[in-house]
Amino acid sequence: LAKRVEQLQAEQERRARAAAAADEAFSAEFLSMARMVFDMIDVDNSGTLVKQEIIQAVSSDQKVIDFLVNCGNPNLQYLLVPARLELALNQLDTDSDGEIDACEWEQAIEAALKAKLEQRRAQREKAAAADRKEIEEFTAEFLNAARECFQLIDKDDSGTLTKDEIVKAVTSDKIVIQFLRSCGEANLQFLLQPARLGKALDVLDTSKDGELDIDEWEEAIHRGLAKRVEQLQAEQERRARAAAAADEEFSEEFLSAARKVFEMIDDDGSGTLEKAEIVRAVRADKEVQSFLQNCGNQNLMYLLVPARLESALAVLDTDRDGHIDATEWEEAIESALANKLAERAAKRELEAKAAVKEIEEFTMDFKNAARRCFQMIDKDGGGTLSTDEIVRAVKDEPEVIKFLKNCGEDNLQFLLQPARLKKALEILDGDDSGEIDVDEWELAINRGLAKRLEQLAVERERRERAAEKADAEFSVEFLSQARQVFDMIDDDQSGTLEKAELVDAVKGNQKVINFLVNCGNQNLQYLLVPARLESAMAQLDTDRDGEIDAAEWEYAIEWALKAKLAQRRAQREAAAAANRKEIEEFTQEFLNAARDCFVMIDKDESGTLTKAEIVRAVSEDQDVIKFLKNCGEPNLQFLLVPARLEKSLDALDTNKDGEMDIDEWEEAIHRGLAKRVEQLKAEQARRAKAAAAEEAAFSAEFLGAARRVFAMIDVDGSGTLTKDEIVKSVKTDDDVINFLQNCGEENLMFLLEPKRLDRALNVLDTSKDGEVDVEEWEEAIQRGLKVRLAQLAEERERRE
């Protein structure tokens, strides 16, 4: 306990120092910006701000608007709201002389800064609690895994680990191998390397009794834990900085959009929103609709629902004067922003867990590949790599070549280039022994890993930004469709959905059917199944009044949207791994082609390209011409254009020696590669968008057909399929036969084969009641859909 208290105090002190430094930097920047904004508004340099100057600035100067919109002082923020400007000026002008002087401005800014610092403190406290919880959970998981690992190695349960037990475990037990690779303690990780195992054991065995006891193991584990926690804290700080910057930017945009929407609704410029103005805006103004649909405040969202508008207005109109003034609007928007920021924080938490998993998996794969690579090069098993071994491997071992090309460490990559190999070896061979030992290899590998993880982080942030934008657009569209569907079903416009209305809509309205069939909420989907409609309504009708009102519908839609967003996230994670693999393979092929191209041009094998060699190659060698055309680097491409060749050569020849050496070539190639990879990422994004649309359309059609087929087979409308019903349908109903033939689920397809029908029914009937009910049918259909989507992906790949 004393140790934990000491650690906690040290962590609190570290956080306090970091917070003080960050707040000091923030305050300096905020005050500097505030003074700059004062000067921007004060166009006549009189040292005071008159009403006309303020009106001009808040209508046209984006820097002034960006500062005021989220500055922390309501009166300064109200300068942006025409209807509130007069009142705000009165509050700021403390000496009532009709102008805001520098002193009054500074007083307002001081209050704003105080509010911003308090906001930052509250955010830090919340983040610190979350970080602490994350570290505690990580520590518990890590120590559990460490104890499990010890027990798995200790086969004779003696409480000590012998060398034989360790050797056996690190060659055969995947759980042990996985833990040691990511444990953070170098000597425990070295147990995985035969050449280093003896030395590592000697370091770990502090009692020198030839075995590793539980105390020695725990000491090493706690060193590893300290390192892993340190890495986690660094990642938490990086995430916090990124989150703060992103949330600040989001808040500014959100508040700015909210004020713009207020002005759009306030048609008469009165500074208050009347019911008639709201009704008109939510019917006709797309920008107003788009903002309200996913703004984070339920009452603001209910302004879009005719049946809920009256009650929403009653809640928003806190002073009961019959309209919503700017203050009431701002209070609702403040609540909305808090909810949106909480949503973003929850989403970041999920993304952080996914990032940790991605980093661990990537690191493990990378280090595995690095160790295999060392072993493949080290043919004599001496534990060091000689020049001859390296030269042979980089010519003959495809796996070695592939790893080195993508390892991220320049000197390891240069081992693939004969002209640079000697110099690279000199740099890698830190002790000048003439060979690369395991320590030197690991140093280079860790540099490469750090670079690759950095690239991975940049790519992940790019993906997350793109995902956030795409999810926001999807959410707006989904919620808009959900409200339209409610209105379509609500035939009598009563604001509630009755059973009869639902039955009519799910039979005859294709838009309603298309939305519900794959909406993400099972109870909403079951509205399409006659035998399940009653029980689905009972689940959705939470107040048990026999109808589904707007609030109940919105609650169901909220869960549906969460499920859809989780589904999209899972699909993105799977796609990210595939995209990364595609980029790695493309990079390898591109660099291979670039090196082949250099060799083809360099006819005299001097390691440099002369003008004469280039001129000959670009006029005769089709492989060279083909590569340069598509290399992505303009100056390399201009080598193919006689009129531009001279100028291109001059640009490429950076040392001005009249030739292009390997370094100059590589610099140009990497510029081209960066451009080609950027193009590939854009193409991947385009393909992903097209695939998502195609799969959504296919899924909706497939699930709709599946439910129609169930209803066709279920002739007595009981909600279950008997053997007799199935036998009759698969003999006589062409629609049933056609669907089952192509449904992708083998047991459903076996229903068409008399000899296999009983066995298929037995598999499908998981409850063993002798019939296939709706849930059992849906489970089989989901398996079939998964198969069909995989087939669709394969077809897409062939097409592309």
Secondary structure, 3 states (H helix, E strand, C coil): CHHHHHHHHHHHHHHHHHHHHHHHHHHHHHHHHHHHHHHHHCCCCCCEECHHHHHHHHHHCHHHHHHHHCCCCHHHHHHHCHHHHHHHHHHHCCCCCCCEEHHHHHHHHHHHHHHHHHHHHHHHHHHHHHHHHHHHHHHHHHHHHHHHHHHHHCCCCCCEECHHHHHHHHHHCHHHHHHHHCCCCHHHHHCCCHHHHHHHHHHHCCCCCCCEEHHHHHHHHHHHHHHHHHHHHHHHHHHHHHHHHHHHHHHHHHHHHHHHHHHHHCCCCCCEECHHHHHHHHHHCHHHHHHHHCCCCHHHHHCCCHHHHHHHHHHHCCCCCCCEEHHHHHHHHHHHHHHHHHHHHHHHHHHHHHHHHHHHHHHHHHHHHHHHHHHHHCCCCCCEECHHHHHHHHHHCHHHHHHHHCCCCHHHHHCCCHHHHHHHHHHHCCCCCCCEEHHHHHHHHHHHHHHHHHHHHHHHHHHHHHHHHHHHHHHHHHHHHHHHHHHHHCCCCCCEECHHHHHHHHHHCHHHHHHHHCCCCHHHHHHHCHHHHHHHHHHHCCCCCCCEEHHHHHHHHHHHHHHHHHHHHHHHHHHHHHHHHHHHHHHHHHHHHHHHHHHHHCCCCCCEECHHHHHHHHHHCHHHHHHHHCCCCHHHHHCCCHHHHHHHHHHHCCCCCCCEEHHHHHHHHHHHHHHHHHHHHHHHHHHHHHHHHHHHHHHHHHHHHHHHHHHHHCCCCCCEECHHHHHHHHHHCHHHHHHHHCCCCHHHHHCCCHHHHHHHHHHHCCCCCCCEEHHHHHHHHHHHHHHHHHHHHHHHHHHC
